[in-house]
Amino acid sequence: MDPSTLEKQPVISAATETQGEVTDPGVSLRSATWASWLFLAGSLIFVVDAILENLAAVTLASCLHLSGSLLFAMGSWLLVPRRPH
């Protein structure tokens, strides 16, 4: 396929844009909220595991595990949908 034709092809997407937000018609807000909370719960389990690993022995790998799991949990918290004020 010629690279110049790729720029001319329209982008096909199932997502729709409403009030500045892109929503997927196949995912309800309730299921997205549940998925986000479950993802956050799993992230916090990784944080607890990393803390326990550091209590057993502090190594470079355990410190990286702890810092990575904390960043992962903070990012998961930011993805939880909020109710508008």
C-alpha positions as CSV (number, residue, x, y, z in Angstrom):
1,M,0.0,0.0,0.0
2,D,1.3,3.4,-0.9
3,P,2.0,5.6,2.2
4,S,0.5,8.7,0.5
5,T,-2.9,7.0,0.3
6,L,-3.0,6.3,4.0
7,E,-3.4,10.1,4.7
8,K,-6.4,10.3,2.4
9,Q,-8.4,7.5,4.0
10,P,-11.1,8.5,6.5
11,V,-10.8,7.3,10.0
12,I,-13.6,5.0,11.0
13,S,-14.6,5.0,14.7
14,A,-17.5,3.6,16.7
15,A,-17.0,6.3,19.3
16,T,-19.3,9.3,19.4
17,E,-18.5,12.8,20.8
18,T,-20.9,14.4,23.2
19,Q,-20.2,17.6,25.1
20,G,-16.5,17.4,24.6
21,E,-16.2,13.8,25.8
22,V,-15.7,10.7,23.6
23,T,-17.9,7.9,24.6
24,D,-18.1,4.3,23.4
25,P,-21.7,3.2,22.8
26,G,-20.9,-0.3,23.8
27,V,-19.8,0.6,27.3
28,S,-22.1,2.1,29.9
29,L,-21.0,4.5,32.5
30,R,-21.9,2.0,35.3
31,S,-19.7,-0.8,33.8
32,A,-16.8,1.7,33.2
33,T,-17.1,2.8,36.8
34,W,-17.0,-0.8,38.1
35,A,-14.1,-1.6,35.9
36,S,-12.2,1.4,37.2
37,W,-12.8,0.6,40.8
38,L,-11.8,-3.0,40.3
39,F,-8.6,-1.9,38.5
40,L,-7.9,0.4,41.5
41,A,-8.5,-2.4,44.0
42,G,-6.0,-4.6,42.0
43,S,-3.5,-1.8,42.0
44,L,-3.7,-1.4,45.8
45,I,-3.2,-5.1,46.2
46,F,0.1,-4.7,44.3
47,V,1.0,-1.8,46.6
48,V,0.4,-4.0,49.7
49,D,2.5,-6.8,48.1
50,A,5.3,-4.3,47.4
51,I,5.2,-3.0,51.0
52,L,5.4,-6.6,52.4
53,E,8.3,-7.3,50.0
54,N,10.2,-4.3,51.3
55,L,9.5,-5.3,54.9
56,A,11.1,-8.7,54.2
57,A,14.2,-7.3,52.5
58,V,15.0,-3.9,51.0
59,T,16.6,-4.3,47.6
60,L,16.7,-2.3,44.4
61,A,14.1,-4.6,42.9
62,S,11.8,-4.2,45.9
63,C,12.1,-0.4,45.8
64,L,11.3,-0.3,42.1
65,H,8.4,-2.7,42.7
66,L,7.1,-0.3,45.4
67,S,7.5,2.9,43.4
68,G,6.0,1.3,40.3
69,S,3.0,0.0,42.1
70,L,2.4,3.3,43.8
71,L,2.5,5.1,40.5
72,F,0.2,2.5,39.0
73,A,-2.3,2.9,41.9
74,M,-2.2,6.8,41.6
75,G,-2.9,6.5,37.8
76,S,-5.7,4.1,38.5
77,W,-7.2,6.5,41.0
78,L,-7.2,9.3,38.3
79,L,-9.1,7.0,35.9
80,V,-12.0,6.5,38.2
81,P,-15.0,8.4,36.7
82,R,-16.2,11.3,38.9
83,R,-19.7,12.7,39.2
84,P,-20.0,16.2,37.8
85,H,-20.6,18.9,40.5
